[in-house]
Amino acid sequence: AMEKILSLWKSWDSLDKKLEKNYGAWKDIFSCIKTLRKWGAKDRIRETGILEYWNQESLGVASQISFEIELWYRKEQQAQEVARARIREIIKEYDGRIITVCKIEDIRFHALKAELPSEVVKNFIDKINNENYTKLLQSDEVMFFRPSGQFLSEMPAEDGEIASDDTAETPNNTYPVAAILDGVPFTMHSVLDNRLNPDDPDDFAPDYQVGERRHGTAMASLICRGELDANEPPLTRTVYIRPIMKPDKQNPKRIEQIPDNIFFEDIIHRSVKRIFEGEGNEPPVAPNIKIINLSIGDPNRIFFYRLSSWAKLLDWLSAKYNVLFCVSAGNILSEINLGKSPDKLKKLSAQSLTKLTMEKINADIRNRRLFAPADSINSLTVGALHTNQSNLSNLGNRIDILPNESLPSPISALGNGFRNSIKPEIYLPGGRQLYNNYLGNNKYEIAQSIRQPGQKVAAPPSSDGEKGRTFYTRGTSNAAAL
């Protein structure tokens, strides 16, 4: 049937728009089509981010580059094994190796993580640029090639300030209904003491130094206590938290991320199943959970029409276990071109500056789309408002390019979602994000600072014995936590 359709198209496209007898109805379809061909190498790398990822990684010092290969899902186990064996053989021909395999039948997901020498990847890039595709890229078993390593927006590494003694009442209900899947938190912080139910079955905690426990601590702080500057009453229940990230040992900044040898789909699947069904001979660890916070996302997987496997997994898990995932939309951390110098910006009224910024964001909306898994249909995707509870009297050299606290943050990723659905569905405060460091050519970059403005949260200690350090942070992760 496929070959017949291709034959009809070739006849239609190359001759005088006529079709053979009994196939006239196809002209209604063909008249709407630009081209028709089999799935090929271009489709396996188009808009997946793999080329940009390979280019970036090949410029580094790593001798090996890892990436993901999503296979066409086949129902029969033997067909799956044959497909894996073929890819394994091809990878071996390029002096690479298969790191791990993930298969989740319920969402028809079958993928491999592979590793190739940097020089081989550079050769791939050169050939792709000349539209000369290698044996691996032409493999019929492959649906997509994707970047590996789900990176999280970097949290500030500077020291914060010491908060006053905490006097809030401790939770009176130890059965949590909210869960956090994130990094390892600093559970002994005065703001979080006795408020978390930590569960670390993969033993990620030893890979952290205490001072590196930033993101999980910040998210737990916002969920349990809200913005500390707001002095809100804390949750009356404890919160379940499971680490799914740890510092990347290969990165000099040791950014927290899902390890390269683990699939996001696999660790989320195992984590949620452990909550509601247990693991091995263990009973469910937190069966009363109704809301799961996922303040993480992959900037290499921007939503373009097709649902990500991350989103499909959350959709299936939410239906299976009757649980709501709250997912951050993603943070756009790239510089922004406002078309004006700092002196000219200062002369604009607040209304004119707001209008200018929103126009520039809208003009670049294609590159500001949602990060997976924010494209999930059943989940609640949360964007960040450009507001917070902290006070600020001095901007210094920084500039607020959006002097309007009722609008989305300039770093908040935008919709639409699947089939043009509204995304994000809701916006909550994510902190005022300032910009500084004028780059020339009318471009500005975000101000990475732990100082106000922003949302005051618990921070890991910078020295032994500290339990009350705090700093200010911003972004859609914060909004999802709130």
Solvent accessible surface area in square Angstrom, and as a share of the most:
residue,aa,sasa,rsa
1,A,116,0.90
2,M,111,0.50
3,E,104,0.47
4,K,77,0.32
5,I,55,0.28
6,L,37,0.18
7,S,61,0.40
8,L,3,0.02
9,W,21,0.07
10,K,147,0.62
11,S,38,0.25
12,W,26,0.09
13,D,76,0.39
14,S,78,0.51
15,L,126,0.63
16,D,89,0.46
17,K,109,0.46
18,K,139,0.59
19,L,35,0.18
20,E,90,0.41
21,K,175,0.74
22,N,138,0.71
23,Y,68,0.26
24,G,37,0.36
25,A,80,0.62
26,W,72,0.25
27,K,109,0.46
28,D,96,0.50
29,I,85,0.43
30,F,3,0.01
31,S,78,0.50
32,C,112,0.67
33,I,53,0.27
34,K,197,0.83
35,T,86,0.50
36,L,53,0.27
37,R,123,0.45
38,K,106,0.45
39,W,87,0.31
40,G,20,0.19
41,A,11,0.08
42,K,95,0.40
43,D,16,0.08
44,R,6,0.02
45,I,14,0.07
46,R,157,0.57
47,E,71,0.32
48,T,8,0.05
49,G,18,0.18
50,I,0,0.00
51,L,46,0.23
52,E,120,0.54
53,Y,15,0.06
54,W,0,0.00
55,N,67,0.34
56,Q,132,0.59
57,E,51,0.23
58,S,8,0.05
59,L,156,0.78
60,G,46,0.44
61,V,159,0.91
62,A,49,0.38
63,S,80,0.52
64,Q,76,0.34
65,I,3,0.01
66,S,13,0.08
67,F,0,0.00
68,E,5,0.02
69,I,0,0.00
70,E,15,0.07
71,L,2,0.01
72,W,87,0.31
73,Y,37,0.14
74,R,69,0.25
75,K,152,0.64
76,E,112,0.50
77,Q,117,0.52
78,Q,139,0.62
79,A,33,0.25
80,Q,3,0.01
81,E,75,0.33
82,V,61,0.35
83,A,2,0.02
84,R,48,0.17
85,A,56,0.44
86,R,129,0.47
87,I,0,0.00
88,R,112,0.41
89,E,109,0.49
90,I,15,0.08
91,I,1,0.00
92,K,153,0.65
93,E,97,0.43
94,Y,47,0.18
95,D,114,0.59
96,G,15,0.15
97,R,131,0.48
98,I,22,0.11
99,I,39,0.20
100,T,37,0.22
101,V,58,0.33
102,C,6,0.04
103,K,75,0.32
104,I,8,0.04
105,E,108,0.48
106,D,90,0.47
107,I,19,0.09
108,R,129,0.47
109,F,5,0.02
110,H,1,0.01
111,A,1,0.01
112,L,1,0.00
113,K,0,0.00
114,A,0,0.00
115,E,30,0.14
116,L,0,0.00
117,P,25,0.16
118,S,13,0.08
119,E,120,0.54
120,V,29,0.17
121,V,0,0.00
122,K,77,0.32
123,N,70,0.36
124,F,1,0.00
125,I,11,0.06
126,D,84,0.43
127,K,70,0.30
128,I,12,0.06
129,N,107,0.55
130,N,118,0.61
131,E,115,0.51
132,N,82,0.42
133,Y,40,0.15
134,T,10,0.06
135,K,112,0.48
136,L,0,0.00
137,L,0,0.00
138,Q,101,0.45
139,S,9,0.06
140,D,105,0.54
141,E,13,0.06
142,V,0,0.00
143,M,28,0.13
144,F,13,0.05
145,F,0,0.00
146,R,28,0.10
147,P,2,0.01
148,S,2,0.01
149,G,1,0.01
150,Q,6,0.03
151,F,59,0.25
152,L,15,0.07
153,S,37,0.24
154,E,72,0.32
155,M,21,0.09
156,P,24,0.15
157,A,68,0.53
158,E,96,0.43
159,D,79,0.41
160,G,11,0.11
161,E,75,0.34
162,I,99,0.50
163,A,25,0.20
164,S,99,0.64
165,D,131,0.68
166,D,50,0.26
167,T,128,0.74
168,A,29,0.23
169,E,149,0.67
170,T,81,0.47
171,P,19,0.12
172,N,133,0.68
173,N,46,0.23
174,T,87,0.50
175,Y,146,0.55
176,P,10,0.06
177,V,50,0.29
178,A,20,0.15
179,A,1,0.01
180,I,0,0.00
181,L,0,0.00
182,D,0,0.00
183,G,0,0.00
184,V,7,0.04
185,P,4,0.03
186,F,17,0.07
187,T,45,0.26
188,M,108,0.48
189,H,0,0.00
190,S,38,0.25
191,V,8,0.04
192,L,1,0.00
193,D,69,0.36
194,N,103,0.53
195,R,6,0.02
196,L,16,0.08
197,N,49,0.25
198,P,86,0.54
199,D,22,0.11
200,D,46,0.24
201,P,53,0.33
202,D,48,0.25
203,D,91,0.47
204,F,7,0.03
205,A,28,0.22
206,P,95,0.60
207,D,32,0.17
208,Y,15,0.06
209,Q,116,0.51
210,V,70,0.40
211,G,30,0.29
212,E,16,0.07
213,R,46,0.17
214,R,44,0.16
215,H,3,0.01
216,G,0,0.00
217,T,0,0.00
218,A,0,0.00
219,M,0,0.00
220,A,0,0.00
221,S,0,0.00
222,L,2,0.01
223,I,26,0.13
224,C,4,0.02
225,R,25,0.09
226,G,7,0.07
227,E,8,0.04
228,L,29,0.15
229,D,46,0.24
230,A,31,0.24
231,N,132,0.68
232,E,89,0.40
233,P,117,0.74
234,P,30,0.19
235,L,75,0.38
236,T,89,0.52
237,R,84,0.31
238,T,9,0.05
239,V,1,0.00
240,Y,6,0.02
241,I,0,0.00
242,R,0,0.00
243,P,6,0.04
244,I,0,0.00
245,M,2,0.01
246,K,47,0.20
247,P,6,0.04
248,D,25,0.13
249,K,135,0.57
250,Q,163,0.73
251,N,35,0.18
252,P,131,0.83
253,K,134,0.57
254,R,60,0.22
255,I,30,0.15
256,E,13,0.06
257,Q,4,0.02
258,I,1,0.00
259,P,14,0.09
260,D,54,0.28
261,N,89,0.46
262,I,29,0.15
263,F,3,0.01
264,F,0,0.00
265,E,0,0.00
266,D,47,0.24
267,I,0,0.00
268,I,0,0.00
269,H,42,0.19
270,R,67,0.25
271,S,0,0.00
272,V,0,0.00
273,K,89,0.38
274,R,17,0.06
275,I,0,0.00
276,F,31,0.13
277,E,82,0.37
278,G,7,0.07
279,E,61,0.27
280,G,81,0.78
281,N,163,0.83
282,E,87,0.39
283,P,99,0.62
284,P,53,0.33
285,V,53,0.31
286,A,5,0.04
287,P,75,0.47
288,N,71,0.36
289,I,1,0.01
290,K,108,0.46
291,I,73,0.37
292,I,0,0.00
293,N,7,0.04
294,L,0,0.00
295,S,0,0.00
296,I,7,0.04
297,G,11,0.11
298,D,1,0.01
299,P,57,0.36
300,N,41,0.21
301,R,13,0.05
302,I,50,0.25
303,F,10,0.04
304,F,36,0.15
305,Y,145,0.55
306,R,124,0.45
307,L,23,0.12
308,S,11,0.07
309,S,6,0.04
310,W,1,0.00
311,A,0,0.00
312,K,81,0.34
313,L,0,0.00
314,L,0,0.00
315,D,20,0.11
316,W,54,0.19
317,L,0,0.00
318,S,10,0.07
319,A,76,0.59
320,K,104,0.44
321,Y,30,0.11
322,N,113,0.58
323,V,9,0.05
324,L,67,0.33
325,F,0,0.00
326,C,18,0.11
327,V,0,0.00
328,S,4,0.03
329,A,0,0.00
330,G,5,0.05
331,N,16,0.08
332,I,12,0.06
333,L,71,0.35
334,S,62,0.40
335,E,81,0.36
336,I,12,0.06
337,N,70,0.36
338,L,0,0.00
339,G,39,0.37
340,K,66,0.28
341,S,33,0.21
342,P,38,0.24
343,D,97,0.50
344,K,119,0.51
345,L,2,0.01
346,K,157,0.66
347,K,171,0.72
348,L,53,0.26
349,S,65,0.42
350,A,59,0.46
351,Q,152,0.67
352,S,47,0.30
353,L,15,0.07
354,T,15,0.09
355,K,126,0.54
356,L,25,0.12
357,T,0,0.00
358,M,64,0.29
359,E,86,0.39
360,K,69,0.29
361,I,11,0.06
362,N,99,0.51
363,A,90,0.70
364,D,55,0.29
365,I,68,0.34
366,R,120,0.44
367,N,90,0.46
368,R,8,0.03
369,R,44,0.16
370,L,1,0.00
371,F,16,0.07
372,A,2,0.01
373,P,0,0.00
374,A,0,0.00
375,D,2,0.01
376,S,0,0.00
377,I,92,0.47
378,N,70,0.36
379,S,4,0.03
380,L,54,0.27
381,T,0,0.00
382,V,4,0.02
383,G,0,0.00
384,A,0,0.00
385,L,41,0.20
386,H,0,0.00
387,T,25,0.14
388,N,16,0.08
389,Q,106,0.47
390,S,12,0.08
391,N,124,0.64
392,L,49,0.24
393,S,124,0.80
394,N,107,0.55
395,L,66,0.33
396,G,56,0.54
397,N,152,0.78
398,R,47,0.17
399,I,31,0.16
400,D,14,0.07
401,I,0,0.00
402,L,0,0.00
403,P,50,0.31
404,N,53,0.27
405,E,85,0.38
406,S,85,0.55
407,L,48,0.24
408,P,31,0.20
409,S,6,0.04
410,P,0,0.00
411,I,3,0.01
412,S,2,0.01
413,A,0,0.00
414,L,32,0.16
415,G,13,0.13
416,N,67,0.34
417,G,4,0.04
418,F,58,0.24
419,R,209,0.76
420,N,117,0.60
421,S,50,0.32
422,I,128,0.65
423,K,14,0.06
424,P,7,0.04
425,E,75,0.34
426,I,73,0.37
427,Y,63,0.24
428,L,46,0.23
429,P,39,0.25
430,G,0,0.00
431,G,1,0.01
432,R,40,0.14
433,Q,9,0.04
434,L,3,0.02
435,Y,2,0.01
436,N,31,0.16
437,N,86,0.44
438,Y,93,0.36
439,L,87,0.43
440,G,24,0.23
441,N,124,0.64
442,N,46,0.24
443,K,73,0.31
444,Y,5,0.02
445,E,58,0.26
446,I,15,0.08
447,A,5,0.04
448,Q,116,0.52
449,S,21,0.14
450,I,2,0.01
451,R,128,0.47
452,Q,62,0.28
453,P,1,0.01
454,G,0,0.00
455,Q,0,0.00
456,K,33,0.14
457,V,0,0.00
458,A,0,0.00
459,A,2,0.01
460,P,10,0.06
461,P,17,0.11
462,S,57,0.37
463,S,62,0.40
464,D,148,0.76
465,G,74,0.71
466,E,34,0.15
467,K,99,0.42
468,G,10,0.10
469,R,30,0.11
470,T,0,0.00
471,F,6,0.02
472,Y,15,0.06
473,T,6,0.04
474,R,37,0.13
475,G,1,0.01
476,T,1,0.01
477,S,12,0.08
478,N,2,0.01
479,A,1,0.01
480,A,7,0.05
481,A,10,0.08
482,L,67,0.33
